[in-house]
């Protein structure tokens, strides 16, 4: 098995096409990764495919099916190491070797213990020339949620907020509509569409009555869980998020302190109740994340408020931060902030890396990964 020292100039171009195809499955494949594949013969694509949804054919199978007999002797470009195990679909390695593919170029290895280098090794044993590491950085970014969930054994969590330039997420009267413009809000819905669960605290749910659904101007076929962290079951049965989709996809995370009558009303309404451990009188967010993971949640989007955001950060559960900043000033000592809680001393500050800042409408969007000390990236 070779490394990127054996890569050819044209490999980067064709892997770019595979990455483009993989992106078409964004938001639809969880708990599986997004994967794209291209089969090339004599500088021409003879088959293409991407993983469209969990349970559907893998990208390699789609490309091989399109290519047919033309796959013999071809080079396969695939964004993630082909699998060797049987899940909902047959192993891709078997299909590749049976089709007579001569060379396979892989962007990144699969961290799944059932694959983890085994796919590339099996192809090599079958006489296929295998290269790993082509456009690795881009492929890693595309599948960051899947990769982090696989490596850390828990869902990937993104912390997202919208604030004014002076850091207010709402004014002194707790009004927050609208801090940012329509373009930023559309991007927020795009983020929801790619998450498996959208999470808010009860204070945000009571103050804003959000739907937590995906609104992109066209029907979105996949419904993320709409989660409220609500230790005492204060969410009213009339809350928008319950009726914004299937009531069973509305999850209320409670503790033993929840009022039994309110709890019964929510369950009668069809809401799914998650009975979580308590930490300092509130829902233990580590336990909540574990319970969400058991529901096949791979990616969590935490939308607020400040107390919940701090709880996730303090527990070491945040992997990425996305902050929208509006060119506005609110002031006010009592205005809500993105992060509340007890805070840290300056030497203990949580560091961010891989920062990307871009304009979006009249606002700015900043994305960065959280540095986890001692954890595998």
Secondary structure by P-SEA (a helix, b strand, c coil): cccccccccaaaaaaaaaaaaaaccccccccbbbbbbbbbccccccccccccccccccaaaaaaaaaccccccbbbbbcccccccccccccaaaaaaaacccbbbbccccccccccaaaaaaaaaaccccccccaaaaaaaaaaaaaaaaaacbbbbbbbbccccccccccccccccccccaaaaaaaaaaaaaccbbbbcaaaaaaccccccccccccccccccccccccccccccccccccccccccbbbbbcccccaaaaaaaaaabbbbbbccccccccaaaaaaaaaaaacccbbbbcccaaaaaaaaaaccccbbbbbbccccccccccccccccccccccccccccbbbbbbcccbbbbbbbbbbccccc
